Amino acid sequence: DEVEAEVIDETPEPMHDMNVSYKKISLSSSGITAYKNAIENQESTEVPTGAEILACVRKNMGVPYNWVLFQPSQTELIVENAGSGGVDELTRVLQSEYNDQILFGLARVSFIGKTFGSRQIWWALEWTGEHCTSVKMFGQLRDCGNAMHEMIG
């Protein structure tokens, strides 16, 4: 059976628990992700934490974020970047900015189809950039891998 699916617009649930105004910003239209925009345009006390962004990505239709990347850490979620442009934006960001790093993250993709209705799929990622050295990679994965998987969920 052939299944038709299309990505649906993720705009319904803004983050109400913060006094920050957001709009959906896509890397393709402005060259900057939603998180980088928040850093540039908000007071430092208004920039969302790693836990807040992760909670947004975990929501079925959380806005403004549908993916998040974290730096390796044994104790906390340190946001490296986050966005609202889906897998396309995430792929461009990883390939253009993080080719020499190890990052951990979570992404949400939403689909709608005739056969299966509306569905959200979450996937965790462990990114090892093409130019990341073996010593750096093995050290960070050994030191932080389990802790990051546990914190992200």
N, C-alpha and C positions, 0 to 999 in steps of 0.2 A: 504494500500500500504506500502510495505517495503521500507525504505529509507536507502541507504548506504551512510555513511559519514566517512571521515577521516580528521584528523587534518593536515593542510598543514604547511610546513616549513615557518617561518616568517623571511626571511632574506633580502628582497629588499630595504627598505628605511632606511638607516642609518641616525643618527641625524647630519645633515650637518651644523647646525647653531652653533656648538660648536667645539672647537679645541681639542677634546678628541678622542683618538682612542679606539674603542670598538671591542670586539669579543663576539660572543654568548657563554655564560657560563651557564651551567646548574648545579644545585645543585647536581644532580645525578652523574655527572662526576667528579666534583671537590670538592664537599662538601661546596661550597660557592656560594651565589647568585651574579648576575651581579652587583648589587648595592654595596654589601659588597666588591666585587673585585675592583670596581671603587674607593671606599674609601681607600683601602689598596694600590692601585697602581697608584693613581693620586695625583697631588698637590691639596691642599684643595680648591684652586680657580677653579679647573677643575672638581670637583665633581658636577654632575648635581643637580639643585634645584628641589624642589617638583613640581613646575609649569612646569619645563622642562620635568621631567619624566612623569607627568600626560599628557602633550601634546603628548609625544611619545606613551603612552598607548592608547590614543584616536585616533591615526592614524590607518588607515585600516591595514597597515603592518609595523608599526613603530618598529624599532630595536634600541637598544637591549632589550627594556622592553615590556612585555605583561601583567604585573601586577605590582601594587604598593600598599603598605600599609603605612598609616599615623597614627601618634600619635594623640590622641584627642587634639584639640586646638580650641579656639574661633576666632583666628586671622590669622593663617598661616598654610601652608601645611608643616608639619614636617615629613620628610621621615623616616620611621622606617626600611623599606626594600623594595626591588623591584627586579624583576627577569625576565628571559627570558625562563624559563622552563615550562610555562603553568600551568594548574590547578594541575597537579601532584606535581610540585615543590612548588606551593603556599600552597597546603594542607600539605605537609611535613613540610614546614617552620612554618606554623601556629601551628600545633600540637606539634612540637618539641621545638620551641623557645618562643611561645607567649601564653601559656596555662593559664597565670595568668594576662592577659592584655585585654584591650579594644582597638581595632584598627578599622580604617575605610579604605576602599580601592576601587580600580577599577581594573577589569581584562578584558582582551580581549581574546576570543577564536575564532579561524578561522576554518571553515569547507569548504569542497568541496564535492559536491554530484551530481549525475546524474540528479535528479529531480529539485533541486533548485540552482545549480551552486555554485559559491564561495560566502560565507557569513561570516561576522564577527559579533560576538555577544559580547556586553559589558555588564557587570553586576557589580553593586556596592555592596560592602559588608560592613557589620557591624559585626565585630568579637568580641565575648565575650568568653574569654577563660574559659575552664572548671573549673579552680581553681581561677577565679576572684570572689572576695567577692561581695555580693549584695550591700553593702554600696558604694564600689568603683564604681561598675557598674552603679548604679542609679545616683550617683553624676556626673560621667563623661558624661553619656548619657544626663542628664538634662542640664548640663553646655555647652556641646560641640556638641551634636547630630545635631541640626538644622544647626549650622554654618558649620560643616563638610560636611553635605549633600549639602549645598549651594556651598561651595568651590570646591567640587569634581564634582558636576554637575549632 
